[in-house]
Amino acid sequence: MRALVQRVSEARVVVGGNVVGEIGRGLLVLLGVARTDTPADADYLAGKIPNLRVFENEQGQMDRSLLDIGGELLIVSQFTLYGDTRKGRRPSYDDAAPAELARNLYDYFVSQSRSRIANKVATGVFQARMLVQSTNEGPVTLICESKV
């Protein structure tokens, strides 16, 4: 499982002209699921991401987590994180999970995140064509993986 995590001052997902998920200050998580992923991978990232110390303290040092600041989380499915661009010009998505497995693990990751975060956890719509709008604060962008 792979997540691109951005510290944001705001973010939203629009589907068909309607806002379906929206947060204020927090983390935008673009989540990719690999064909070899299991619920243990989702558990690992659901525990790791809200505890990442990427928010600044009074001295300007990044040592506060999403949980520490009471921030929000927006989770968006993103199979293209498993696009392999090493050969040719068209990415291969062979490593990405098939839709049914990806949906199950995405939903599981969302439920695990909601159980760990007292504040708002919003989502996009799985397999929808989405417009993701965000204001990256910092900018701070990290890649987190459940397998090394």
N, C-alpha and C positions, 0 to 999 in steps of 0.2 A: 504494500500500500504506500502511496506517495502523496504527499500534501505540499502544495505551494501555499505558504502562510504569509500574509501581508498584514502589517500593523496599519490600521485605518482610522481616520477620524469619522468616516461614514462610508457605508456601502449599501447597495441595493441590487436586487435582481428584478428585471422586468420581463414578463412573458406576455406576448400579444397585447402590448400597450398597458398592461396592469402590473403594478408593483406586487410581487408575490413574497418577497423577503426583504427586510430592511433592518439595518442596525446603525447605531451611533458609534462611539469610540469602542474599538475592540479589534478583533481579528477576522479577516476574510480568509477562508480556507477553501482552496480549489483541491478537490480530493479525487485522486485516480486510484482505481482498483485493478490489481494484476490478476491474471488467471490462477496464480498459485496462492493468492491471499486467503486467509481464514479469519474467523472472529477474533483470534488472538492478535492478529495484526491490527484490527480495528481497536481492540482494547488498549493496545500499546499506544497508538497515536491519540486516542481519546483521553488517555491519561497524561501524555506528554505535552500536547499542544496548549491546553489551558494553563500549564505550569511554566511555559517558556518565559524566561525573564527578559522581555523585550520592551517593557515600558519604563520610562525614566522616573527616577526619584527626584527629590528636591535639588540634589546636586547635579542633575543631568546625566546620571549614570543609569544604564539599563539594568535594573535589578528588581523590577516589579513584574509580576505575572498578570495575566488576564483576571485571575481570581483575586489577586491583591487589589486591583483597581476597580473591581466590580464591572468589568467590561462585557461586551456582547460578542457573539460569535455568529458568523454567516457562513454556512457550508454549502458549497456548490459542486455538483458532480462534474468531473473533468477527465474523460477517458483519454484525451489527447496528451496527458502527462506521460502516457506510456507510448507515445509516438517515437519510433526509432528512425532517426534521420541519417544514419551512417552511410546508407547506400542510396544512390539515386537522389531524386528530388521530391518524390512522393513518400511521406512518412508511412512506415509499416506499423500497424497496431496489433500485431500478433501477440504481444505480451499483455495487452489489455484484456480484462475479464469479459466473458460474454455477458450480454445485457442482464440476464436473470441473476447470475451470481453477483454482478456489480451492484444491481439494485438492492439485493438482500444485504450485502455488506455495507453499502452506503446507508441504508435505513438503520442497520445495526449501529454503525458509527454515530449517526445522528442521535439515536436513543441513548447510547452510552455517554455522549457529550451532554445531553440534556440532564442525565442523572448526576453529572459531575459539576455542572455550572448552574448556580442559583439564578443568574440573570438570563436575559433573552438569548435563545438560540434560534436563529432563523435559517431557512433553506431556500434553495432554488427548486426547480421542478426537474426531476430525473428524466433524461432523454428529451427535454424540451429545447427548442432554440431560444436561448436566453441572451439578454443584454445585461452584462454585469458592469455596474458603475461603481467606482470606488475612488476615494481620496487616500492615497498611500501616505502615511505620516512618517516622515523621516528622510528618505524612504527606508523602510525596513521590510525586507523580503527574504524568507528562508525556505529551504526545501527540507522536509522531514520525511524519513522513510522508516518503515517498520522492519525492513531487512537491509542488512549492510552487505 
